Amino acid sequence: MKPQEVCQKIWRLLQPAKTIPHTSWTAKNRWSVTPKIFIFLIVGLSLFGIGEALLIQSTLGNSPWSVFAQGLSLQTPLSIGESTAITSLAVLALWIPLREKPGFGTLANIAVISIFIQLGVDHIPTVTMNFPLQILYVVVGVGLVGFGSAIYITCGLGPGPRDGLMTSLHKKTGARISRVRLSIEVTVLIAGAALGGSVGLGTAIFALFIGISIATNLNFVTKLSNRLV
């Protein structure tokens, strides 16, 4: 294969998806779980959790929700994994007055991401005095969160607690979904920083590139699904 053809294939692969695609592992409904769908769901959520852990261990700043979870863990006896789970359950409770319905993926999101964030924090070395390696942690972390998100979103088993809150508020208020998401993220970030969570360059990189990371990986998993059919 010619170098030009290789570059063209890579370019097409990196194009962001405009919609959420239907894949060979997309469920019929939020509670329709087959072994294949279950495996993809767990893989996606696990990668998401490891990606978040890499951001934390970079010490350059966490994603907004991990800023809050870390801050909560610093102010309580809870570990960061436990703080993540409790925060997710609290957000899920807000679904009740908003009449949003969870799915199997919603509950798996809470458990699996919390577990893998804690595993990552426990086993991935913390980096403090090596800026290139810190940046690598952040870049790989954002990539894994994007890839993991693309896989679990396409499972079709229900949104995570935070995404469900966002879409529910959007439906109830009529506000633009981007503004709703921004308002939630800024509120959580400020609260987490006040509790002592890590905010920095990594936080900014995550905020700037997580959207394109998810969109690009949605395109990638579409092509992956086509190959697995």
Contacts in CASP RR format, 6 or more apart in sequence:
PFRMAT RR
TARGET T0000
AUTHOR 0000-0000-0000
METHOD contacts of the structure
MODEL  1
MKPQEVCQKIWRLLQPAKTIPHTSWTAKNRWSVTPKIFIFLIVGLSLFGI
GEALLIQSTLGNSPWSVFAQGLSLQTPLSIGESTAITSLAVLALWIPLRE
KPGFGTLANIAVISIFIQLGVDHIPTVTMNFPLQILYVVVGVGLVGFGSA
IYITCGLGPGPRDGLMTSLHKKTGARISRVRLSIEVTVLIAGAALGGSVG
LGTAIFALFIGISIATNLNFVTKLSNRLV
13 219 0 8 1.000
13 220 0 8 1.000
13 223 0 8 1.000
14 216 0 8 1.000
14 219 0 8 1.000
15 216 0 8 1.000
15 219 0 8 1.000
16 212 0 8 1.000
16 215 0 8 1.000
16 216 0 8 1.000
16 218 0 8 1.000
16 219 0 8 1.000
17 215 0 8 1.000
17 216 0 8 1.000
17 218 0 8 1.000
17 219 0 8 1.000
17 222 0 8 1.000
18 215 0 8 1.000
20 153 0 8 1.000
20 154 0 8 1.000
20 218 0 8 1.000
21 154 0 8 1.000
21 218 0 8 1.000
21 219 0 8 1.000
21 221 0 8 1.000
21 222 0 8 1.000
21 225 0 8 1.000
22 154 0 8 1.000
23 154 0 8 1.000
23 221 0 8 1.000
23 222 0 8 1.000
23 224 0 8 1.000
23 225 0 8 1.000
24 36 0 8 1.000
24 225 0 8 1.000
24 228 0 8 1.000
24 229 0 8 1.000
25 36 0 8 1.000
25 37 0 8 1.000
25 40 0 8 1.000
25 154 0 8 1.000
25 155 0 8 1.000
25 225 0 8 1.000
26 37 0 8 1.000
26 154 0 8 1.000
26 155 0 8 1.000
26 156 0 8 1.000
27 33 0 8 1.000
27 34 0 8 1.000
27 37 0 8 1.000
27 155 0 8 1.000
27 156 0 8 1.000
27 157 0 8 1.000
30 101 0 8 1.000
30 102 0 8 1.000
30 103 0 8 1.000
30 104 0 8 1.000
30 105 0 8 1.000
30 106 0 8 1.000
30 156 0 8 1.000
30 157 0 8 1.000
30 158 0 8 1.000
31 103 0 8 1.000
31 104 0 8 1.000
31 157 0 8 1.000
32 157 0 8 1.000
33 41 0 8 1.000
33 104 0 8 1.000
33 157 0 8 1.000
37 155 0 8 1.000
37 157 0 8 1.000
40 151 0 8 1.000
40 152 0 8 1.000
40 154 0 8 1.000
40 155 0 8 1.000
41 104 0 8 1.000
41 105 0 8 1.000
41 108 0 8 1.000
41 151 0 8 1.000
41 152 0 8 1.000
41 155 0 8 1.000
41 157 0 8 1.000
42 108 0 8 1.000
42 112 0 8 1.000
43 148 0 8 1.000
43 151 0 8 1.000
44 147 0 8 1.000
44 148 0 8 1.000
44 149 0 8 1.000
44 151 0 8 1.000
44 152 0 8 1.000
45 108 0 8 1.000
45 109 0 8 1.000
45 112 0 8 1.000
45 113 0 8 1.000
45 116 0 8 1.000
45 148 0 8 1.000
45 152 0 8 1.000
46 112 0 8 1.000
46 116 0 8 1.000
47 144 0 8 1.000
47 145 0 8 1.000
47 147 0 8 1.000
47 148 0 8 1.000
47 151 0 8 1.000
48 113 0 8 1.000
48 116 0 8 1.000
48 144 0 8 1.000
48 145 0 8 1.000
48 146 0 8 1.000
48 148 0 8 1.000
48 149 0 8 1.000
48 152 0 8 1.000
49 112 0 8 1.000
49 113 0 8 1.000
49 116 0 8 1.000
49 117 0 8 1.000
49 120 0 8 1.000
49 144 0 8 1.000
49 145 0 8 1.000
50 116 0 8 1.000
50 117 0 8 1.000
50 119 0 8 1.000
50 120 0 8 1.000
50 124 0 8 1.000
50 141 0 8 1.000
50 144 0 8 1.000
51 140 0 8 1.000
51 141 0 8 1.000
51 142 0 8 1.000
51 143 0 8 1.000
51 144 0 8 1.000
51 145 0 8 1.000
52 62 0 8 1.000
52 63 0 8 1.000
52 66 0 8 1.000
52 113 0 8 1.000
52 117 0 8 1.000
52 141 0 8 1.000
52 145 0 8 1.000
53 116 0 8 1.000
53 117 0 8 1.000
53 118 0 8 1.000
53 119 0 8 1.000
53 120 0 8 1.000
53 121 0 8 1.000
53 124 0 8 1.000
54 120 0 8 1.000
54 124 0 8 1.000
54 137 0 8 1.000
54 138 0 8 1.000
54 140 0 8 1.000
54 141 0 8 1.000
54 144 0 8 1.000
55 61 0 8 1.000
55 62 0 8 1.000
55 63 0 8 1.000
55 66 0 8 1.000
55 137 0 8 1.000
55 138 0 8 1.000
55 141 0 8 1.000
55 142 0 8 1.000
55 145 0 8 1.000
55 202 0 8 1.000
55 206 0 8 1.000
56 62 0 8 1.000
56 66 0 8 1.000
56 70 0 8 1.000
56 80 0 8 1.000
56 117 0 8 1.000
56 121 0 8 1.000
56 198 0 8 1.000
57 120 0 8 1.000
57 121 0 8 1.000
57 124 0 8 1.000
57 125 0 8 1.000
57 126 0 8 1.000
57 127 0 8 1.000
57 137 0 8 1.000
58 127 0 8 1.000
58 134 0 8 1.000
58 135 0 8 1.000
58 137 0 8 1.000
58 138 0 8 1.000
58 202 0 8 1.000
59 126 0 8 1.000
59 127 0 8 1.000
59 128 0 8 1.000
59 134 0 8 1.000
59 198 0 8 1.000
60 134 0 8 1.000
60 135 0 8 1.000
60 137 0 8 1.000
60 138 0 8 1.000
60 198 0 8 1.000
60 200 0 8 1.000
60 201 0 8 1.000
60 202 0 8 1.000
60 203 0 8 1.000
60 205 0 8 1.000
61 67 0 8 1.000
61 138 0 8 1.000
61 198 0 8 1.000
61 199 0 8 1.000
61 200 0 8 1.000
61 201 0 8 1.000
61 202 0 8 1.000
61 203 0 8 1.000
62 70 0 8 1.000
62 197 0 8 1.000
62 198 0 8 1.000
62 199 0 8 1.000
62 202 0 8 1.000
62 203 0 8 1.000
62 206 0 8 1.000
63 145 0 8 1.000
63 203 0 8 1.000
63 206 0 8 1.000
63 210 0 8 1.000
64 185 0 8 1.000
64 186 0 8 1.000
64 188 0 8 1.000
64 189 0 8 1.000
64 203 0 8 1.000
64 206 0 8 1.000
64 207 0 8 1.000
65 84 0 8 1.000
65 87 0 8 1.000
65 162 0 8 1.000
65 185 0 8 1.000
65 188 0 8 1.000
66 80 0 8 1.000
66 84 0 8 1.000
66 117 0 8 1.000
67 188 0 8 1.000
67 189 0 8 1.000
67 192 0 8 1.000
67 193 0 8 1.000
67 197 0 8 1.000
67 198 0 8 1.000
67 199 0 8 1.000
67 203 0 8 1.000
68 83 0 8 1.000
68 87 0 8 1.000
68 188 0 8 1.000
68 189 0 8 1.000
68 191 0 8 1.000
68 192 0 8 1.000
68 195 0 8 1.000
68 197 0 8 1.000
69 80 0 8 1.000
69 81 0 8 1.000
69 83 0 8 1.000
69 84 0 8 1.000
69 87 0 8 1.000
69 117 0 8 1.000
70 80 0 8 1.000
70 83 0 8 1.000
70 192 0 8 1.000
70 195 0 8 1.000
70 196 0 8 1.000
70 197 0 8 1.000
70 198 0 8 1.000
71 83 0 8 1.000
71 192 0 8 1.000
71 195 0 8 1.000
71 196 0 8 1.000
71 197 0 8 1.000
72 78 0 8 1.000
72 83 0 8 1.000
72 86 0 8 1.000
72 87 0 8 1.000
72 192 0 8 1.000
72 195 0 8 1.000
73 79 0 8 1.000
73 80 0 8 1.000
73 81 0 8 1.000
73 82 0 8 1.000
73 83 0 8 1.000
74 195 0 8 1.000
74 196 0 8 1.000
74 197 0 8 1.000
75 195 0 8 1.000
75 196 0 8 1.000
76 83 0 8 1.000
78 86 0 8 1.000
79 118 0 8 1.000
80 117 0 8 1.000
80 118 0 8 1.000
80 121 0 8 1.000
81 114 0 8 1.000
81 115 0 8 1.000
81 117 0 8 1.000
81 118 0 8 1.000
81 121 0 8 1.000
82 114 0 8 1.000
82 118 0 8 1.000
84 113 0 8 1.000
84 114 0 8 1.000
84 117 0 8 1.000
84 118 0 8 1.000
85 110 0 8 1.000
85 111 0 8 1.000
85 114 0 8 1.000
88 109 0 8 1.000
88 110 0 8 1.000
88 113 0 8 1.000
88 114 0 8 1.000
88 160 0 8 1.000
88 161 0 8 1.000
88 162 0 8 1.000
89 110 0 8 1.000
89 161 0 8 1.000
91 161 0 8 1.000
91 162 0 8 1.000
91 165 0 8 1.000
92 102 0 8 1.000
92 106 0 8 1.000
92 110 0 8 1.000
92 161 0 8 1.000
94 165 0 8 1.000
95 101 0 8 1.000
95 102 0 8 1.000
95 161 0 8 1.000
95 164 0 8 1.000
95 165 0 8 1.000
95 168 0 8 1.000
98 165 0 8 1.000
98 168 0 8 1.000
98 169 0 8 1.000
98 171 0 8 1.000
98 172 0 8 1.000
99 168 0 8 1.000
100 164 0 8 1.000
100 165 0 8 1.000
100 167 0 8 1.000
100 168 0 8 1.000
102 158 0 8 1.000
103 157 0 8 1.000
103 158 0 8 1.000
104 157 0 8 1.000
104 158 0 8 1.000
105 152 0 8 1.000
105 155 0 8 1.000
105 156 0 8 1.000
105 157 0 8 1.000
105 158 0 8 1.000
105 160 0 8 1.000
106 157 0 8 1.000
106 158 0 8 1.000
106 159 0 8 1.000
106 160 0 8 1.000
106 161 0 8 1.000
106 164 0 8 1.000
108 157 0 8 1.000
109 152 0 8 1.000
109 160 0 8 1.000
109 161 0 8 1.000
110 160 0 8 1.000
110 161 0 8 1.000
127 133 0 8 1.000
127 134 0 8 1.000
127 137 0 8 1.000
128 134 0 8 1.000
138 201 0 8 1.000
138 202 0 8 1.000
138 205 0 8 1.000
138 206 0 8 1.000
139 205 0 8 1.000
142 205 0 8 1.000
142 206 0 8 1.000
142 209 0 8 1.000
142 210 0 8 1.000
142 213 0 8 1.000
143 213 0 8 1.000
143 217 0 8 1.000
145 206 0 8 1.000
145 210 0 8 1.000
145 213 0 8 1.000
145 214 0 8 1.000
146 210 0 8 1.000
146 211 0 8 1.000
146 213 0 8 1.000
146 214 0 8 1.000
146 217 0 8 1.000
147 213 0 8 1.000
147 217 0 8 1.000
147 220 0 8 1.000
147 221 0 8 1.000
148 217 0 8 1.000
149 213 0 8 1.000
149 214 0 8 1.000
149 217 0 8 1.000
150 214 0 8 1.000
150 217 0 8 1.000
150 218 0 8 1.000
150 220 0 8 1.000
150 221 0 8 1.000
151 217 0 8 1.000
151 221 0 8 1.000
153 159 0 8 1.000
153 214 0 8 1.000
153 218 0 8 1.000
154 218 0 8 1.000
154 221 0 8 1.000
154 225 0 8 1.000
159 167 0 8 1.000
162 184 0 8 1.000
165 184 0 8 1.000
166 177 0 8 1.000
166 180 0 8 1.000
166 181 0 8 1.000
166 184 0 8 1.000
167 177 0 8 1.000
169 175 0 8 1.000
169 180 0 8 1.000
169 184 0 8 1.000
170 176 0 8 1.000
170 177 0 8 1.000
170 180 0 8 1.000
173 180 0 8 1.000
185 207 0 8 1.000
189 199 0 8 1.000
189 203 0 8 1.000
192 199 0 8 1.000
193 199 0 8 1.000
END
